[in-house]
Amino acid sequence: MKFPIIVRGAAVLATCLSSQAAIVWSGGGDTDDFYNAANWDFSESDSGAMASPTNDVVTITGATINDPSGSFSNLEIGDGFSVTMSNTSFTFTNNNGFTGVNDASDVVSTLNIVGGSSMNAQFAAIGIQINVDSTSSLRFRGGGDPINSQTEKTTINLSPGAQLTLPSLAEFTEQGADIVVNGVTFAEDPSILSFSGSTATANSVVPELSSSLFATLGALALLGRRRK
């Protein structure tokens, strides 16, 4: 099983990843096709075409992509690799989405949705971590575990202000352990999300004081009373 790593600074992470990106969207092709090699700069990669899984760090900026999955049904992100989209609209027009790789590795695959981006997909599955920053949104159309952790753990990390849309409110309850804001899951604390229909906006989460901190505060209060 792949264990999720909670990422709280998606925007910072995206900046770091951009600096080491091996494949970068150039938009040089005639269409918005993800698979059109003319749309990509492969100069820092050993690849000459997009493949599944994507065993490179991939950065997409300022693009509008409509993926009909003409080449393969899902877009797999390789173990330890990432796809970062910034100021980008990415729509899967068929019943597909991003996934990790189904293997015995404990290494997570990562999708970063940042900088005013939006993604519209059927689902995410197989050990992928999706980080959505405060300016971006994620929509899953598929019912019945669209955040699919049946094979390997899939996690959606929302920064406060990020939006997540699922097919119904019931899906949020069913998927609650996989939806996270600042390290707190929806299953643990439903107040991390505010709803308008089946679209949720992540709220700021105030971390609970630890028992040791409570003890320290209590000791300080007692000391203060004794000094009076």
C-alpha positions in Angstrom: 0.0 0.0 0.0 1.2 3.5 -0.7 1.0 5.9 2.3 -0.1 9.5 1.5 2.2 12.3 2.4 0.3 15.4 3.6 1.3 18.4 1.6 0.2 21.8 2.9 2.1 24.1 0.6 0.9 23.1 -2.8 1.8 26.4 -4.4 5.4 26.2 -3.0 5.6 22.6 -4.1 4.5 23.5 -7.6 7.3 26.1 -7.9 9.9 23.6 -6.8 8.7 21.0 -9.2 8.6 23.5 -12.1 12.3 24.2 -11.6 13.2 20.5 -12.2 10.5 19.6 -14.7 11.6 17.1 -17.4 8.6 17.5 -19.7 7.0 20.9 -20.1 3.8 21.9 -22.0 4.7 24.1 -24.9 1.3 24.2 -26.7 3.1 24.0 -30.0 0.6 21.6 -31.5 -2.5 22.4 -33.5 -5.0 21.1 -30.9 -5.4 20.7 -27.1 -4.4 17.1 -27.3 -2.5 15.7 -24.4 -0.9 13.1 -26.6 0.3 15.4 -29.4 4.1 15.4 -29.1 4.2 18.9 -30.7 2.5 20.3 -27.6 5.5 19.3 -25.4 9.1 20.2 -24.8 11.0 17.0 -24.3 14.5 18.6 -24.3 15.2 17.6 -20.6 13.7 14.1 -21.0 14.7 10.8 -22.5 11.2 10.5 -23.8 10.0 11.8 -27.2 6.3 11.2 -26.6 3.8 11.1 -23.7 3.5 7.6 -22.4 1.6 5.7 -19.6 2.9 5.7 -16.9 4.5 9.2 -17.1 7.9 8.4 -15.7 9.0 12.1 -15.7 8.1 15.2 -13.8 5.5 17.0 -16.0 4.5 20.6 -15.9 1.5 22.1 -17.7 1.0 25.9 -17.6 -1.7 28.0 -19.3 -3.3 25.1 -21.2 -6.8 24.0 -22.0 -6.8 20.2 -22.5 -9.7 18.0 -23.4 -8.7 14.4 -23.2 -10.8 11.9 -25.1 -8.4 9.1 -24.1 -7.8 8.1 -27.7 -4.4 6.5 -26.8 -5.1 4.9 -23.4 -8.0 4.8 -21.0 -6.3 6.4 -17.9 -3.3 8.7 -17.4 -0.9 6.9 -15.0 1.7 8.9 -13.1 4.8 6.8 -12.3 6.0 6.0 -8.8 7.7 9.1 -7.3 6.8 11.3 -10.2 4.3 14.2 -10.5 2.1 16.2 -12.9 1.7 19.8 -12.0 -0.9 22.0 -13.7 -1.0 25.8 -13.3 -3.5 28.1 -14.8 -4.8 25.1 -16.7 -8.2 23.6 -17.5 -8.0 19.8 -17.9 -11.1 17.8 -18.8 -11.4 14.1 -19.3 -14.4 13.8 -21.7 -14.8 10.1 -21.2 -15.0 7.8 -18.2 -11.3 8.2 -17.1 -8.9 10.1 -14.9 -5.5 10.2 -13.4 -4.1 7.2 -11.5 -1.0 5.9 -9.8 0.7 2.6 -10.7 -0.7 -0.6 -9.3 2.4 -2.3 -7.8 4.0 -3.2 -4.5 5.8 0.1 -4.2 5.3 2.3 -1.2 6.1 5.4 -3.3 3.2 7.8 -4.0 2.4 9.4 -7.3 1.4 13.1 -7.2 -0.9 15.4 -9.1 -0.7 19.2 -8.2 -3.6 21.4 -9.3 -2.5 25.0 -8.6 -2.6 28.6 -9.9 -6.2 28.9 -10.8 -6.5 25.5 -12.4 -9.4 23.1 -12.7 -9.7 19.4 -13.4 -12.8 17.6 -14.4 -12.5 13.8 -14.4 -14.5 10.6 -13.7 -12.3 9.4 -10.9 -8.8 9.1 -9.3 -7.4 5.8 -8.1 -4.4 3.6 -7.2 -2.2 5.4 -4.8 -2.3 8.9 -6.1 -2.1 12.0 -4.0 -3.9 15.1 -5.4 -3.0 18.5 -4.0 -5.4 21.4 -4.8 -4.4 24.9 -3.8 -6.7 27.7 -2.6 -7.3 29.1 -6.1 -8.1 25.8 -7.9 -10.9 23.2 -8.2 -11.3 19.5 -8.7 -14.5 17.7 -9.9 -15.2 14.0 -10.1 -18.2 12.9 -12.1 -18.2 9.2 -11.3 -20.4 7.7 -8.7 -19.4 4.8 -6.4 -15.9 5.7 -5.0 -14.7 8.4 -7.4 -11.8 8.8 -5.0 -10.9 5.2 -5.2 -8.7 3.6 -2.5 -9.7 0.0 -3.0 -6.4 -1.0 -4.5 -4.0 1.6 -3.0 -4.7 4.6 -0.9 -5.8 7.7 -2.8 -5.8 11.1 -1.0 -7.2 14.5 -1.9 -5.4 17.3 -0.1 -7.3 20.6 -0.2 -5.8 24.0 0.8 -8.3 26.3 2.5 -10.3 27.9 -0.3 -9.9 24.9 -2.7 -13.1 23.4 -4.2 -14.1 19.8 -4.6 -17.2 18.6 -6.4 -18.5 15.1 -6.1 -21.7 13.5 -7.7 -23.6 13.8 -4.4 -23.2 14.8 -0.8 -23.3 11.1 0.2 -20.0 10.6 -1.7 -18.3 13.0 0.7 -19.3 10.8 3.6 -18.3 7.6 1.9 -14.9 9.1 0.8 -14.4 11.1 4.0 -11.2 9.4 5.1 -9.6 10.4 1.8 -10.4 14.1 1.8 -7.9 16.2 3.9 -7.6 19.8 4.9 -4.4 20.7 6.8 -3.9 17.2 8.0 -7.5 16.7 9.2 -9.9 14.4 7.3 -13.5 15.0 6.5 -14.3 11.8 8.4 -12.6 13.2 11.5 -14.2 16.7 11.3 -16.9 17.5 8.8 -16.5 21.2 9.6 -13.4 21.3 7.4 -15.7 21.7 4.4 -18.6 24.2 3.6 -21.1 23.1 0.9 -23.1 24.6 -1.9 -25.0 21.7 -3.4 -22.4 19.0 -4.0 -19.5 21.4 -4.3 -17.4 21.8 -1.1 -15.0 24.6 -0.2 -12.2 23.8 2.2 -12.2 25.8 5.4 -9.2 26.9 7.5 -8.6 24.3 10.2 -7.4 25.4 13.6 -5.2 22.6 15.0 -6.4 21.2 18.3 -4.2 21.8 21.3 -2.2 18.7 22.3 -2.6 17.3 25.8 0.9 18.3 26.7 0.2 21.9 25.7 -2.9 21.8 27.8 -0.9 20.6 30.7 1.7 23.4 30.2 -1.0 26.1 30.0 -2.6 24.7 33.1 0.7 24.8 35.0 1.3 28.4 33.9 -2.1 29.4 35.1 -1.6 27.7 38.5 1.8 29.4 38.8 0.2 32.7 38.0 -2.4 32.3 40.7 0.2 31.3 43.3 2.2 34.5 42.7 -0.8 36.7 43.4 
